[in-house]
Amino acid sequence: MQHTRSTEIKVGLVSIAALTLLIAGILLGKGISIPGTKNQITVRLSASGGLDQGAPVVVNGVRRGTVTAVTSDGGSVVVRADIDNTSDLFADASARVSILEITGGKKLEVVPGTTGTFDRSKEIPGVVAADIITLVDDLGSVSGDARSLIRRLDTIAGSLTDLLADGSVTQNIRTIASDGALLVNDLRTFLTNNSADLQRTLKNVGILVDDLRTAVGNNEPRVARLLDNLDRTVADANDVIRRSTGTLTSVDSLVSNMSGIVTDIRTNRSVANRLLYDADLGRRLDSAVNELSRFVRSARTAGVNVNVGLGHR
């Protein structure tokens, strides 16, 4: 009886140990570690890229923690993960979602960075790396275009074959090549036969340039004096124009004054206005002149009888 009891206890202990080992293995396989000192980091991604809760977090290829949450936030994805230590991370740290195994699964790779002090309250920018599935999808999307391209290349090859099969086209190509060779040969012959003439022409051009440079150098002082004389002439002409402008201004002022005087004579009741425009005054002046003329004639013939009283009233 006692032996049976001992056996049952041993079996129970072995079962408990086996169950504990099984749970620990499941936890380790899922990336769930036994609670201890953990540091939470936050990563911002444009898309999850197939990353799930429980995925491993690696730093420089070494497993350091586990993804605890993957949530959508305002058109992007926020990933929270616990890692054992952040002392080797810097402010410019980054993250990338990549394939865990060739058969599937994803992991979060953290690149520590090189400068700045790491702040766990700030988000780490991350990207999603392309995997085999994405490449297969891309190949599938371009396969149709590849088939169309192959068909077009086959059509072009067939057209070129038909074109080259035509004897006239081949003959034309040969003729063009032959004419090109003849043209190059003729050009070489021309250069060979006229090399001396071309050299003399180039030499004469050089001499002409030298003569032109010499002529410009010799006549430069004269040209400079001519330009100075032209400048002085232009300055004198400007002075004459300014004086003429002043004279015209004076003439305009004089004309304006004369016009004002004439206007005053026409409109005001002055002596000049009365002499020019008052007919009654004119008649009286004519009468006075006539009377004075008669008096003068009478004085010449009969004299003047003057009765002068002095010293009496």
MODELLER restraints for C-alpha pairs under 7 A, 6 or more apart:
rsr = mdl.restraints
at = mdl.atoms
rsr.add(forms.Gaussian(group=physical.xy_distance, feature=features.Distance(at['CA:27:A'], at['CA:33:A']), mean=6.46, stdev=0.5))
rsr.add(forms.Gaussian(group=physical.xy_distance, feature=features.Distance(at['CA:30:A'], at['CA:54:A']), mean=5.98, stdev=0.5))
rsr.add(forms.Gaussian(group=physical.xy_distance, feature=features.Distance(at['CA:31:A'], at['CA:54:A']), mean=5.65, stdev=0.5))
rsr.add(forms.Gaussian(group=physical.xy_distance, feature=features.Distance(at['CA:31:A'], at['CA:55:A']), mean=6.54, stdev=0.5))
rsr.add(forms.Gaussian(group=physical.xy_distance, feature=features.Distance(at['CA:31:A'], at['CA:56:A']), mean=5.95, stdev=0.5))
rsr.add(forms.Gaussian(group=physical.xy_distance, feature=features.Distance(at['CA:31:A'], at['CA:66:A']), mean=5.92, stdev=0.5))
rsr.add(forms.Gaussian(group=physical.xy_distance, feature=features.Distance(at['CA:32:A'], at['CA:54:A']), mean=6.63, stdev=0.5))
rsr.add(forms.Gaussian(group=physical.xy_distance, feature=features.Distance(at['CA:32:A'], at['CA:66:A']), mean=6.74, stdev=0.5))
rsr.add(forms.Gaussian(group=physical.xy_distance, feature=features.Distance(at['CA:37:A'], at['CA:84:A']), mean=6.57, stdev=0.5))
rsr.add(forms.Gaussian(group=physical.xy_distance, feature=features.Distance(at['CA:38:A'], at['CA:82:A']), mean=5.70, stdev=0.5))
rsr.add(forms.Gaussian(group=physical.xy_distance, feature=features.Distance(at['CA:38:A'], at['CA:83:A']), mean=5.62, stdev=0.5))
rsr.add(forms.Gaussian(group=physical.xy_distance, feature=features.Distance(at['CA:38:A'], at['CA:84:A']), mean=4.90, stdev=0.5))
rsr.add(forms.Gaussian(group=physical.xy_distance, feature=features.Distance(at['CA:39:A'], at['CA:82:A']), mean=5.33, stdev=0.5))
rsr.add(forms.Gaussian(group=physical.xy_distance, feature=features.Distance(at['CA:39:A'], at['CA:83:A']), mean=5.33, stdev=0.5))
rsr.add(forms.Gaussian(group=physical.xy_distance, feature=features.Distance(at['CA:39:A'], at['CA:84:A']), mean=6.03, stdev=0.5))
rsr.add(forms.Gaussian(group=physical.xy_distance, feature=features.Distance(at['CA:39:A'], at['CA:85:A']), mean=6.37, stdev=0.5))
rsr.add(forms.Gaussian(group=physical.xy_distance, feature=features.Distance(at['CA:39:A'], at['CA:86:A']), mean=6.99, stdev=0.5))
rsr.add(forms.Gaussian(group=physical.xy_distance, feature=features.Distance(at['CA:40:A'], at['CA:80:A']), mean=6.77, stdev=0.5))
rsr.add(forms.Gaussian(group=physical.xy_distance, feature=features.Distance(at['CA:40:A'], at['CA:81:A']), mean=5.53, stdev=0.5))
rsr.add(forms.Gaussian(group=physical.xy_distance, feature=features.Distance(at['CA:40:A'], at['CA:82:A']), mean=4.41, stdev=0.5))
rsr.add(forms.Gaussian(group=physical.xy_distance, feature=features.Distance(at['CA:40:A'], at['CA:83:A']), mean=6.40, stdev=0.5))
rsr.add(forms.Gaussian(group=physical.xy_distance, feature=features.Distance(at['CA:41:A'], at['CA:80:A']), mean=5.82, stdev=0.5))
rsr.add(forms.Gaussian(group=physical.xy_distance, feature=features.Distance(at['CA:41:A'], at['CA:81:A']), mean=5.48, stdev=0.5))
rsr.add(forms.Gaussian(group=physical.xy_distance, feature=features.Distance(at['CA:41:A'], at['CA:82:A']), mean=6.38, stdev=0.5))
rsr.add(forms.Gaussian(group=physical.xy_distance, feature=features.Distance(at['CA:41:A'], at['CA:120:A']), mean=5.67, stdev=0.5))
rsr.add(forms.Gaussian(group=physical.xy_distance, feature=features.Distance(at['CA:42:A'], at['CA:78:A']), mean=6.84, stdev=0.5))
rsr.add(forms.Gaussian(group=physical.xy_distance, feature=features.Distance(at['CA:42:A'], at['CA:79:A']), mean=5.70, stdev=0.5))
rsr.add(forms.Gaussian(group=physical.xy_distance, feature=features.Distance(at['CA:42:A'], at['CA:80:A']), mean=4.65, stdev=0.5))
rsr.add(forms.Gaussian(group=physical.xy_distance, feature=features.Distance(at['CA:42:A'], at['CA:81:A']), mean=6.58, stdev=0.5))
rsr.add(forms.Gaussian(group=physical.xy_distance, feature=features.Distance(at['CA:42:A'], at['CA:123:A']), mean=5.03, stdev=0.5))
rsr.add(forms.Gaussian(group=physical.xy_distance, feature=features.Distance(at['CA:42:A'], at['CA:124:A']), mean=6.13, stdev=0.5))
rsr.add(forms.Gaussian(group=physical.xy_distance, feature=features.Distance(at['CA:43:A'], at['CA:78:A']), mean=5.81, stdev=0.5))
rsr.add(forms.Gaussian(group=physical.xy_distance, feature=features.Distance(at['CA:43:A'], at['CA:79:A']), mean=5.02, stdev=0.5))
rsr.add(forms.Gaussian(group=physical.xy_distance, feature=features.Distance(at['CA:43:A'], at['CA:80:A']), mean=6.40, stdev=0.5))
rsr.add(forms.Gaussian(group=physical.xy_distance, feature=features.Distance(at['CA:43:A'], at['CA:123:A']), mean=5.31, stdev=0.5))
rsr.add(forms.Gaussian(group=physical.xy_distance, feature=features.Distance(at['CA:43:A'], at['CA:124:A']), mean=4.57, stdev=0.5))
rsr.add(forms.Gaussian(group=physical.xy_distance, feature=features.Distance(at['CA:43:A'], at['CA:125:A']), mean=5.87, stdev=0.5))
rsr.add(forms.Gaussian(group=physical.xy_distance, feature=features.Distance(at['CA:43:A'], at['CA:126:A']), mean=6.21, stdev=0.5))
rsr.add(forms.Gaussian(group=physical.xy_distance, feature=features.Distance(at['CA:44:A'], at['CA:77:A']), mean=5.89, stdev=0.5))
rsr.add(forms.Gaussian(group=physical.xy_distance, feature=features.Distance(at['CA:44:A'], at['CA:78:A']), mean=4.83, stdev=0.5))
rsr.add(forms.Gaussian(group=physical.xy_distance, feature=features.Distance(at['CA:44:A'], at['CA:79:A']), mean=6.38, stdev=0.5))
rsr.add(forms.Gaussian(group=physical.xy_distance, feature=features.Distance(at['CA:44:A'], at['CA:123:A']), mean=6.23, stdev=0.5))
rsr.add(forms.Gaussian(group=physical.xy_distance, feature=features.Distance(at['CA:44:A'], at['CA:124:A']), mean=6.12, stdev=0.5))
rsr.add(forms.Gaussian(group=physical.xy_distance, feature=features.Distance(at['CA:44:A'], at['CA:125:A']), mean=5.22, stdev=0.5))
rsr.add(forms.Gaussian(group=physical.xy_distance, feature=features.Distance(at['CA:44:A'], at['CA:126:A']), mean=5.73, stdev=0.5))
rsr.add(forms.Gaussian(group=physical.xy_distance, feature=features.Distance(at['CA:45:A'], at['CA:76:A']), mean=6.00, stdev=0.5))
rsr.add(forms.Gaussian(group=physical.xy_distance, feature=features.Distance(at['CA:45:A'], at['CA:77:A']), mean=5.04, stdev=0.5))
rsr.add(forms.Gaussian(group=physical.xy_distance, feature=features.Distance(at['CA:45:A'], at['CA:78:A']), mean=6.32, stdev=0.5))
rsr.add(forms.Gaussian(group=physical.xy_distance, feature=features.Distance(at['CA:45:A'], at['CA:125:A']), mean=6.71, stdev=0.5))
rsr.add(forms.Gaussian(group=physical.xy_distance, feature=features.Distance(at['CA:45:A'], at['CA:126:A']), mean=5.10, stdev=0.5))
rsr.add(forms.Gaussian(group=physical.xy_distance, feature=features.Distance(at['CA:45:A'], at['CA:127:A']), mean=5.81, stdev=0.5))
rsr.add(forms.Gaussian(group=physical.xy_distance, feature=features.Distance(at['CA:46:A'], at['CA:76:A']), mean=4.74, stdev=0.5))
rsr.add(forms.Gaussian(group=physical.xy_distance, feature=features.Distance(at['CA:46:A'], at['CA:77:A']), mean=5.95, stdev=0.5))
rsr.add(forms.Gaussian(group=physical.xy_distance, feature=features.Distance(at['CA:46:A'], at['CA:127:A']), mean=6.96, stdev=0.5))
rsr.add(forms.Gaussian(group=physical.xy_distance, feature=features.Distance(at['CA:47:A'], at['CA:76:A']), mean=6.00, stdev=0.5))
rsr.add(forms.Gaussian(group=physical.xy_distance, feature=features.Distance(at['CA:47:A'], at['CA:77:A']), mean=5.61, stdev=0.5))
rsr.add(forms.Gaussian(group=physical.xy_distance, feature=features.Distance(at['CA:48:A'], at['CA:77:A']), mean=6.04, stdev=0.5))
rsr.add(forms.Gaussian(group=physical.xy_distance, feature=features.Distance(at['CA:49:A'], at['CA:97:A']), mean=6.76, stdev=0.5))
rsr.add(forms.Gaussian(group=physical.xy_distance, feature=features.Distance(at['CA:49:A'], at['CA:128:A']), mean=5.83, stdev=0.5))
rsr.add(forms.Gaussian(group=physical.xy_distance, feature=features.Distance(at['CA:50:A'], at['CA:106:A']), mean=6.64, stdev=0.5))
rsr.add(forms.Gaussian(group=physical.xy_distance, feature=features.Distance(at['CA:51:A'], at['CA:106:A']), mean=5.50, stdev=0.5))
rsr.add(forms.Gaussian(group=physical.xy_distance, feature=features.Distance(at['CA:51:A'], at['CA:107:A']), mean=6.82, stdev=0.5))
rsr.add(forms.Gaussian(group=physical.xy_distance, feature=features.Distance(at['CA:52:A'], at['CA:70:A']), mean=6.52, stdev=0.5))
rsr.add(forms.Gaussian(group=physical.xy_distance, feature=features.Distance(at['CA:53:A'], at['CA:67:A']), mean=5.26, stdev=0.5))
rsr.add(forms.Gaussian(group=physical.xy_distance, feature=features.Distance(at['CA:53:A'], at['CA:68:A']), mean=5.35, stdev=0.5))
rsr.add(forms.Gaussian(group=physical.xy_distance, feature=features.Distance(at['CA:53:A'], at['CA:69:A']), mean=5.37, stdev=0.5))
rsr.add(forms.Gaussian(group=physical.xy_distance, feature=features.Distance(at['CA:53:A'], at['CA:70:A']), mean=6.25, stdev=0.5))
rsr.add(forms.Gaussian(group=physical.xy_distance, feature=features.Distance(at['CA:54:A'], at['CA:66:A']), mean=5.56, stdev=0.5))
rsr.add(forms.Gaussian(group=physical.xy_distance, feature=features.Distance(at['CA:54:A'], at['CA:67:A']), mean=4.98, stdev=0.5))
rsr.add(forms.Gaussian(group=physical.xy_distance, feature=features.Distance(at['CA:54:A'], at['CA:68:A']), mean=6.04, stdev=0.5))
rsr.add(forms.Gaussian(group=physical.xy_distance, feature=features.Distance(at['CA:55:A'], at['CA:66:A']), mean=5.72, stdev=0.5))
rsr.add(forms.Gaussian(group=physical.xy_distance, feature=features.Distance(at['CA:55:A'], at['CA:67:A']), mean=5.24, stdev=0.5))
rsr.add(forms.Gaussian(group=physical.xy_distance, feature=features.Distance(at['CA:55:A'], at['CA:106:A']), mean=6.51, stdev=0.5))
rsr.add(forms.Gaussian(group=physical.xy_distance, feature=features.Distance(at['CA:55:A'], at['CA:107:A']), mean=5.54, stdev=0.5))
rsr.add(forms.Gaussian(group=physical.xy_distance, feature=features.Distance(at['CA:56:A'], at['CA:63:A']), mean=6.71, stdev=0.5))
rsr.add(forms.Gaussian(group=physical.xy_distance, feature=features.Distance(at['CA:56:A'], at['CA:65:A']), mean=5.99, stdev=0.5))
rsr.add(forms.Gaussian(group=physical.xy_distance, feature=features.Distance(at['CA:56:A'], at['CA:66:A']), mean=4.59, stdev=0.5))
rsr.add(forms.Gaussian(group=physical.xy_distance, feature=features.Distance(at['CA:56:A'], at['CA:67:A']), mean=6.22, stdev=0.5))
rsr.add(forms.Gaussian(group=physical.xy_distance, feature=features.Distance(at['CA:56:A'], at['CA:107:A']), mean=5.27, stdev=0.5))
rsr.add(forms.Gaussian(group=physical.xy_distance, feature=features.Distance(at['CA:56:A'], at['CA:108:A']), mean=6.40, stdev=0.5))
rsr.add(forms.Gaussian(group=physical.xy_distance, feature=features.Distance(at['CA:57:A'], at['CA:63:A']), mean=5.81, stdev=0.5))
rsr.add(forms.Gaussian(group=physical.xy_distance, feature=features.Distance(at['CA:57:A'], at['CA:64:A']), mean=5.74, stdev=0.5))
rsr.add(forms.Gaussian(group=physical.xy_distance, feature=features.Distance(at['CA:57:A'], at['CA:65:A']), mean=4.84, stdev=0.5))
rsr.add(forms.Gaussian(group=physical.xy_distance, feature=features.Distance(at['CA:57:A'], at['CA:66:A']), mean=5.17, stdev=0.5))
rsr.add(forms.Gaussian(group=physical.xy_distance, feature=features.Distance(at['CA:57:A'], at['CA:67:A']), mean=6.54, stdev=0.5))
rsr.add(forms.Gaussian(group=physical.xy_distance, feature=features.Distance(at['CA:57:A'], at['CA:107:A']), mean=6.05, stdev=0.5))
rsr.add(forms.Gaussian(group=physical.xy_distance, feature=features.Distance(at['CA:57:A'], at['CA:108:A']), mean=4.81, stdev=0.5))
rsr.add(forms.Gaussian(group=physical.xy_distance, feature=features.Distance(at['CA:57:A'], at['CA:109:A']), mean=5.97, stdev=0.5))
rsr.add(forms.Gaussian(group=physical.xy_distance, feature=features.Distance(at['CA:58:A'], at['CA:64:A']), mean=5.29, stdev=0.5))
rsr.add(forms.Gaussian(group=physical.xy_distance, feature=features.Distance(at['CA:58:A'], at['CA:65:A']), mean=6.86, stdev=0.5))
rsr.add(forms.Gaussian(group=physical.xy_distance, feature=features.Distance(at['CA:58:A'], at['CA:108:A']), mean=6.33, stdev=0.5))
rsr.add(forms.Gaussian(group=physical.xy_distance, feature=features.Distance(at['CA:58:A'], at['CA:109:A']), mean=5.02, stdev=0.5))
rsr.add(forms.Gaussian(group=physical.xy_distance, feature=features.Distance(at['CA:58:A'], at['CA:110:A']), mean=6.20, stdev=0.5))
rsr.add(forms.Gaussian(group=physical.xy_distance, feature=features.Distance(at['CA:59:A'], at['CA:109:A']), mean=5.99, stdev=0.5))
rsr.add(forms.Gaussian(group=physical.xy_distance, feature=features.Distance(at['CA:59:A'], at['CA:110:A']), mean=5.00, stdev=0.5))
rsr.add(forms.Gaussian(group=physical.xy_distance, feature=features.Distance(at['CA:59:A'], at['CA:111:A']), mean=6.32, stdev=0.5))
rsr.add(forms.Gaussian(group=physical.xy_distance, feature=features.Distance(at['CA:60:A'], at['CA:111:A']), mean=6.54, stdev=0.5))
rsr.add(forms.Gaussian(group=physical.xy_distance, feature=features.Distance(at['CA:64:A'], at['CA:83:A']), mean=5.27, stdev=0.5))
rsr.add(forms.Gaussian(group=physical.xy_distance, feature=features.Distance(at['CA:64:A'], at['CA:84:A']), mean=5.89, stdev=0.5))
rsr.add(forms.Gaussian(group=physical.xy_distance, feature=features.Distance(at['CA:65:A'], at['CA:82:A']), mean=5.37, stdev=0.5))
rsr.add(forms.Gaussian(group=physical.xy_distance, feature=features.Distance(at['CA:65:A'], at['CA:83:A']), mean=4.03, stdev=0.5))
rsr.add(forms.Gaussian(group=physical.xy_distance, feature=features.Distance(at['CA:65:A'], at['CA:84:A']), mean=6.19, stdev=0.5))
rsr.add(forms.Gaussian(group=physical.xy_distance, feature=features.Distance(at['CA:66:A'], at['CA:81:A']), mean=5.57, stdev=0.5))
rsr.add(forms.Gaussian(group=physical.xy_distance, feature=features.Distance(at['CA:66:A'], at['CA:82:A']), mean=5.54, stdev=0.5))
rsr.add(forms.Gaussian(group=physical.xy_distance, feature=features.Distance(at['CA:66:A'], at['CA:83:A']), mean=6.64, stdev=0.5))
rsr.add(forms.Gaussian(group=physical.xy_distance, feature=features.Distance(at['CA:67:A'], at['CA:80:A']), mean=6.00, stdev=0.5))
rsr.add(forms.Gaussian(group=physical.xy_distance, feature=features.Distance(at['CA:67:A'], at['CA:81:A']), mean=4.10, stdev=0.5))
rsr.add(forms.Gaussian(group=physical.xy_distance, feature=features.Distance(at['CA:67:A'], at['CA:82:A']), mean=6.45, stdev=0.5))
rsr.add(forms.Gaussian(group=physical.xy_distance, feature=features.Distance(at['CA:68:A'], at['CA:80:A']), mean=5.62, stdev=0.5))
rsr.add(forms.Gaussian(group=physical.xy_distance, feature=features.Distance(at['CA:68:A'], at['CA:81:A']), mean=4.99, stdev=0.5))
rsr.add(forms.Gaussian(group=physical.xy_distance, feature=features.Distance(at['CA:68:A'], at['CA:82:A']), mean=6.75, stdev=0.5))
rsr.add(forms.Gaussian(group=physical.xy_distance, feature=features.Distance(at['CA:69:A'], at['CA:79:A']), mean=5.77, stdev=0.5))
rsr.add(forms.Gaussian(group=physical.xy_distance, feature=features.Distance(at['CA:69:A'], at['CA:80:A']), mean=5.13, stdev=0.5))
rsr.add(forms.Gaussian(group=physical.xy_distance, feature=features.Distance(at['CA:69:A'], at['CA:81:A']), mean=6.87, stdev=0.5))
rsr.add(forms.Gaussian(group=physical.xy_distance, feature=features.Distance(at['CA:70:A'], at['CA:77:A']), mean=6.96, stdev=0.5))
rsr.add(forms.Gaussian(group=physical.xy_distance, feature=features.Distance(at['CA:70:A'], at['CA:78:A']), mean=5.96, stdev=0.5))
rsr.add(forms.Gaussian(group=physical.xy_distance, feature=features.Distance(at['CA:70:A'], at['CA:79:A']), mean=4.64, stdev=0.5))
rsr.add(forms.Gaussian(group=physical.xy_distance, feature=features.Distance(at['CA:70:A'], at['CA:80:A']), mean=6.56, stdev=0.5))
rsr.add(forms.Gaussian(group=physical.xy_distance, feature=features.Distance(at['CA:71:A'], at['CA:77:A']), mean=5.71, stdev=0.5))
rsr.add(forms.Gaussian(group=physical.xy_distance, feature=features.Distance(at['CA:71:A'], at['CA:78:A']), mean=5.37, stdev=0.5))
rsr.add(forms.Gaussian(group=physical.xy_distance, feature=features.Distance(at['CA:71:A'], at['CA:79:A']), mean=6.53, stdev=0.5))
rsr.add(forms.Gaussian(group=physical.xy_distance, feature=features.Distance(at['CA:72:A'], at['CA:78:A']), mean=6.14, stdev=0.5))
rsr.add(forms.Gaussian(group=physical.xy_distance, feature=features.Distance(at['CA:88:A'], at['CA:112:A']), mean=6.59, stdev=0.5))
rsr.add(forms.Gaussian(group=physical.xy_distance, feature=features.Distance(at['CA:89:A'], at['CA:112:A']), mean=4.50, stdev=0.5))
rsr.add(forms.Gaussian(group=physical.xy_distance, feature=features.Distance(at['CA:89:A'], at['CA:113:A']), mean=6.45, stdev=0.5))
rsr.add(forms.Gaussian(group=physical.xy_distance, feature=features.Distance(at['CA:89:A'], at['CA:118:A']), mean=5.84, stdev=0.5))
rsr.add(forms.Gaussian(group=physical.xy_distance, feature=features.Distance(at['CA:90:A'], at['CA:112:A']), mean=5.86, stdev=0.5))
rsr.add(forms.Gaussian(group=physical.xy_distance, feature=features.Distance(at['CA:90:A'], at['CA:113:A']), mean=5.25, stdev=0.5))
rsr.add(forms.Gaussian(group=physical.xy_distance, feature=features.Distance(at['CA:90:A'], at['CA:114:A']), mean=5.94, stdev=0.5))
rsr.add(forms.Gaussian(group=physical.xy_distance, feature=features.Distance(at['CA:90:A'], at['CA:115:A']), mean=5.67, stdev=0.5))
rsr.add(forms.Gaussian(group=physical.xy_distance, feature=features.Distance(at['CA:90:A'], at['CA:116:A']), mean=5.36, stdev=0.5))
rsr.add(forms.Gaussian(group=physical.xy_distance, feature=features.Distance(at['CA:90:A'], at['CA:117:A']), mean=5.17, stdev=0.5))
rsr.add(forms.Gaussian(group=physical.xy_distance, feature=features.Distance(at['CA:90:A'], at['CA:118:A']), mean=4.40, stdev=0.5))
rsr.add(forms.Gaussian(group=physical.xy_distance, feature=features.Distance(at['CA:91:A'], at['CA:113:A']), mean=6.94, stdev=0.5))
rsr.add(forms.Gaussian(group=physical.xy_distance, feature=features.Distance(at['CA:91:A'], at['CA:115:A']), mean=6.18, stdev=0.5))
rsr.add(forms.Gaussian(group=physical.xy_distance, feature=features.Distance(at['CA:91:A'], at['CA:116:A']), mean=4.57, stdev=0.5))
rsr.add(forms.Gaussian(group=physical.xy_distance, feature=features.Distance(at['CA:91:A'], at['CA:117:A']), mean=5.03, stdev=0.5))
rsr.add(forms.Gaussian(group=physical.xy_distance, feature=features.Distance(at['CA:91:A'], at['CA:118:A']), mean=4.29, stdev=0.5))
rsr.add(forms.Gaussian(group=physical.xy_distance, feature=features.Distance(at['CA:91:A'], at['CA:119:A']), mean=6.77, stdev=0.5))
rsr.add(forms.Gaussian(group=physical.xy_distance, feature=features.Distance(at['CA:92:A'], at['CA:113:A']), mean=5.03, stdev=0.5))
rsr.add(forms.Gaussian(group=physical.xy_distance, feature=features.Distance(at['CA:92:A'], at['CA:114:A']), mean=6.72, stdev=0.5))
rsr.add(forms.Gaussian(group=physical.xy_distance, feature=features.Distance(at['CA:92:A'], at['CA:115:A']), mean=6.29, stdev=0.5))
rsr.add(forms.Gaussian(group=physical.xy_distance, feature=features.Distance(at['CA:92:A'], at['CA:116:A']), mean=6.78, stdev=0.5))
rsr.add(forms.Gaussian(group=physical.xy_distance, feature=features.Distance(at['CA:93:A'], at['CA:111:A']), mean=5.55, stdev=0.5))
rsr.add(forms.Gaussian(group=physical.xy_distance, feature=features.Distance(at['CA:93:A'], at['CA:112:A']), mean=4.71, stdev=0.5))
rsr.add(forms.Gaussian(group=physical.xy_distance, feature=features.Distance(at['CA:93:A'], at['CA:113:A']), mean=4.28, stdev=0.5))
rsr.add(forms.Gaussian(group=physical.xy_distance, feature=features.Distance(at['CA:93:A'], at['CA:124:A']), mean=6.51, stdev=0.5))
rsr.add(forms.Gaussian(group=physical.xy_distance, feature=features.Distance(at['CA:94:A'], at['CA:110:A']), mean=5.90, stdev=0.5))
rsr.add(forms.Gaussian(group=physical.xy_distance, feature=features.Distance(at['CA:94:A'], at['CA:111:A']), mean=5.19, stdev=0.5))
rsr.add(forms.Gaussian(group=physical.xy_distance, feature=features.Distance(at['CA:94:A'], at['CA:112:A']), mean=6.85, stdev=0.5))
rsr.add(forms.Gaussian(group=physical.xy_distance, feature=features.Distance(at['CA:94:A'], at['CA:124:A']), mean=5.60, stdev=0.5))
rsr.add(forms.Gaussian(group=physical.xy_distance, feature=features.Distance(at['CA:94:A'], at['CA:125:A']), mean=5.39, stdev=0.5))
rsr.add(forms.Gaussian(group=physical.xy_distance, feature=features.Distance(at['CA:94:A'], at['CA:126:A']), mean=5.72, stdev=0.5))
rsr.add(forms.Gaussian(group=physical.xy_distance, feature=features.Distance(at['CA:95:A'], at['CA:108:A']), mean=6.79, stdev=0.5))
rsr.add(forms.Gaussian(group=physical.xy_distance, feature=features.Distance(at['CA:95:A'], at['CA:109:A']), mean=5.50, stdev=0.5))
rsr.add(forms.Gaussian(group=physical.xy_distance, feature=features.Distance(at['CA:95:A'], at['CA:110:A']), mean=4.35, stdev=0.5))
rsr.add(forms.Gaussian(group=physical.xy_distance, feature=features.Distance(at['CA:95:A'], at['CA:111:A']), mean=5.81, stdev=0.5))
rsr.add(forms.Gaussian(group=physical.xy_distance, feature=features.Distance(at['CA:95:A'], at['CA:124:A']), mean=6.76, stdev=0.5))
rsr.add(forms.Gaussian(group=physical.xy_distance, feature=features.Distance(at['CA:95:A'], at['CA:125:A']), mean=6.28, stdev=0.5))
rsr.add(forms.Gaussian(group=physical.xy_distance, feature=features.Distance(at['CA:95:A'], at['CA:126:A']), mean=4.35, stdev=0.5))
rsr.add(forms.Gaussian(group=physical.xy_distance, feature=features.Distance(at['CA:95:A'], at['CA:127:A']), mean=6.53, stdev=0.5))
rsr.add(forms.Gaussian(group=physical.xy_distance, feature=features.Distance(at['CA:96:A'], at['CA:108:A']), mean=5.83, stdev=0.5))
rsr.add(forms.Gaussian(group=physical.xy_distance, feature=features.Distance(at['CA:96:A'], at['CA:109:A']), mean=5.13, stdev=0.5))
rsr.add(forms.Gaussian(group=physical.xy_distance, feature=features.Distance(at['CA:96:A'], at['CA:110:A']), mean=6.53, stdev=0.5))
rsr.add(forms.Gaussian(group=physical.xy_distance, feature=features.Distance(at['CA:96:A'], at['CA:126:A']), mean=5.23, stdev=0.5))
rsr.add(forms.Gaussian(group=physical.xy_distance, feature=features.Distance(at['CA:96:A'], at['CA:127:A']), mean=4.87, stdev=0.5))
rsr.add(forms.Gaussian(group=physical.xy_distance, feature=features.Distance(at['CA:96:A'], at['CA:128:A']), mean=5.58, stdev=0.5))
rsr.add(forms.Gaussian(group=physical.xy_distance, feature=features.Distance(at['CA:96:A'], at['CA:129:A']), mean=6.49, stdev=0.5))
rsr.add(forms.Gaussian(group=physical.xy_distance, feature=features.Distance(at['CA:97:A'], at['CA:106:A']), mean=6.71, stdev=0.5))
rsr.add(forms.Gaussian(group=physical.xy_distance, feature=features.Distance(at['CA:97:A'], at['CA:107:A']), mean=5.81, stdev=0.5))
rsr.add(forms.Gaussian(group=physical.xy_distance, feature=features.Distance(at['CA:97:A'], at['CA:108:A']), mean=4.77, stdev=0.5))
rsr.add(forms.Gaussian(group=physical.xy_distance, feature=features.Distance(at['CA:97:A'], at['CA:109:A']), mean=6.19, stdev=0.5))
rsr.add(forms.Gaussian(group=physical.xy_distance, feature=features.Distance(at['CA:97:A'], at['CA:127:A']), mean=6.40, stdev=0.5))
rsr.add(forms.Gaussian(group=physical.xy_distance, feature=features.Distance(at['CA:97:A'], at['CA:128:A']), mean=4.73, stdev=0.5))
rsr.add(forms.Gaussian(group=physical.xy_distance, feature=features.Distance(at['CA:97:A'], at['CA:129:A']), mean=5.81, stdev=0.5))
rsr.add(forms.Gaussian(group=physical.xy_distance, feature=features.Distance(at['CA:98:A'], at['CA:106:A']), mean=5.69, stdev=0.5))
rsr.add(forms.Gaussian(group=physical.xy_distance, feature=features.Distance(at['CA:98:A'], at['CA:107:A']), mean=5.65, stdev=0.5))
rsr.add(forms.Gaussian(group=physical.xy_distance, feature=features.Distance(at['CA:98:A'], at['CA:108:A']), mean=6.58, stdev=0.5))
rsr.add(forms.Gaussian(group=physical.xy_distance, feature=features.Distance(at['CA:98:A'], at['CA:128:A']), mean=6.63, stdev=0.5))
rsr.add(forms.Gaussian(group=physical.xy_distance, feature=features.Distance(at['CA:98:A'], at['CA:129:A']), mean=5.33, stdev=0.5))
rsr.add(forms.Gaussian(group=physical.xy_distance, feature=features.Distance(at['CA:98:A'], at['CA:131:A']), mean=6.99, stdev=0.5))
rsr.add(forms.Gaussian(group=physical.xy_distance, feature=features.Distance(at['CA:99:A'], at['CA:105:A']), mean=6.01, stdev=0.5))
rsr.add(forms.Gaussian(group=physical.xy_distance, feature=features.Distance(at['CA:99:A'], at['CA:106:A']), mean=4.55, stdev=0.5))
rsr.add(forms.Gaussian(group=physical.xy_distance, feature=features.Distance(at['CA:99:A'], at['CA:107:A']), mean=6.19, stdev=0.5))
rsr.add(forms.Gaussian(group=physical.xy_distance, feature=features.Distance(at['CA:99:A'], at['CA:131:A']), mean=6.23, stdev=0.5))
rsr.add(forms.Gaussian(group=physical.xy_distance, feature=features.Distance(at['CA:100:A'], at['CA:106:A']), mean=4.62, stdev=0.5))
rsr.add(forms.Gaussian(group=physical.xy_distance, feature=features.Distance(at['CA:100:A'], at['CA:107:A']), mean=5.37, stdev=0.5))
rsr.add(forms.Gaussian(group=physical.xy_distance, feature=features.Distance(at['CA:163:A'], at['CA:169:A']), mean=6.88, stdev=0.5))
rsr.add(forms.Gaussian(group=physical.xy_distance, feature=features.Distance(at['CA:164:A'], at['CA:170:A']), mean=6.11, stdev=0.5))
rsr.add(forms.Gaussian(group=physical.xy_distance, feature=features.Distance(at['CA:265:A'], at['CA:272:A']), mean=6.35, stdev=0.5))
rsr.add(forms.Gaussian(group=physical.xy_distance, feature=features.Distance(at['CA:265:A'], at['CA:273:A']), mean=4.99, stdev=0.5))
rsr.add(forms.Gaussian(group=physical.xy_distance, feature=features.Distance(at['CA:266:A'], at['CA:273:A']), mean=6.01, stdev=0.5))
rsr.add(forms.Gaussian(group=physical.xy_distance, feature=features.Distance(at['CA:274:A'], at['CA:281:A']), mean=6.90, stdev=0.5))
rsr.add(forms.Gaussian(group=physical.xy_distance, feature=features.Distance(at['CA:275:A'], at['CA:281:A']), mean=6.94, stdev=0.5))
rsr.add(forms.Gaussian(group=physical.xy_distance, feature=features.Distance(at['CA:275:A'], at['CA:282:A']), mean=6.70, stdev=0.5))
